[in-house]
Each structure stands twice: as C-alpha cells, then as structure tokens.
Amino acid sequence: MRAIPFMDAAYRAQLVPLVRAMKAKVDRDQANNPFGVPIATGTWAGSNQVVAFGSTMYLLHQAFPELIGTSYTLDAIDYVLGRHPANNLSLVSTVGTASKLIGYGHNRADYSFIPGGLVPGVLIVKPDFPEAKTDWPFLWFENEYTVSTTTAYILAARAAIAASEEAK
C-alpha cells in the first residue's frame, strides 16, 4: 500500500480486484464472531494478530477509502482495550479504566508490570471457551509482554487515532 503513491495508475487499478476479494474474505471470516476482528483459536492468544489486522486495514483504507472503511481499525483497538469475549479488561497495561497489571515479562520468574505493554490476551480453548487468566502470569501465551506485540499496538493505536480524526 505504501508503494502506491510511487507507482502509476495502472498499478493501483490492478490492486482493486485483489482488495475487493480480500475484503470479502475478511468480512466472511469476521462474521464468525461479534467483535469484528480475527480471534486466534490456536495455542497463542491473539492480540498481536488483532492489532496487526487493525493497522493493515487502516493502510488499506488510506489507499482505497472507497472500498475499506475505518471500522476494522476501530474494532481492533476496541478489542484490545476491553471489548473481547473473556471480560472487559484492557489487554494494554495502564490503558483503560481496568487493565492488565500482572504479566509475564522479561524477567520471566516474577509478576512483571510494564506500563503500556500489550499481552496476548484471550485464548479460545477448543471448542469455544474464551480464557484469559488475569492474575496468574505464567500462562505466557496469554500474559507475556513482548516488544513486537507492544510496538504493533502503538502502530494500531496511531491508526485508530487517525481513523477517528477522519470522522470529525
């Protein structure tokens, strides 16, 4: 998407059917849950996947505003800030009225706390049970602070700010 301004109009035109097909697939996939985001069902909870989705959809919105709206980005931020299937706890430490304050951090053996850190969050235990241990950090796949996850959140948060500014 970032290359589009440097390419000719034919390049963008070739992307339009691909973006339409991708949007149709995303909409079909998101119909499986009421949160409008890709929820992980594997062995690692999916807040990183959610915020990466929000950022990507905002880049697509910037390039193709006639095809992609801002709701995908805003839904992603809503999800990590507490609108998810386990509880209403923000998965970003110190962001929101109630947030994750105990994580599995860089020291590994302690009850870590990193302000602004994003934890993986809600894990869907098969067949469909949402789990998010809030006060026991040693389920690292739900509670681990990582640099890549937190930086992905910062990018998604900036995209959400830009998306909400567009609505004004």
Steps between C-alpha positions, in 0.01 A plus 500: 500500500782736577642452150182618325593871499822413318333286234284583200120486496503157334673354805225624733232380256648149504472496880129591512364149426750352748389741772133424426565125527699543820225715653238238413710232668561716808129575529415128473761411763393777736138385483606211727521729805330820619827690551592563136860382537694181431491308828776244545392143562845343516749462780586870538249769585456750222521867598807544276302357208213737584709818512694401186162452329391848614817663365485314170136589447578866564776493238249346261247768594751773421569349159141395420259711709221418258536128583628476858352695790650587836281266705749213471772709665270632770367150574858376546578769757165444675587131530836547670362775722237271650227404253591132475336170601673437835431814705521877463866529601728703272786284375724809500644568845387836646281581199129501577298508820595140581815357345740209513745568782667162549693354209772258406784738426864510411607366841275197443499387863312791653166673486606763247337827422586708191289815454362505146591135445255290299446138601375231260170493690205277430565144389215299352521153650337251267223469424399857593595593857669840538771502766702793635672450835526848647701447815734209424763594241663164438272407213740692278287444188233721663709734715845558352620851426700512178660787315345404166148481642527834676642676196222350286252648750660845473467493121136386523422765762644771275290364213189507720571860599530593132182308417303677772637837384357426154154464651509857638 
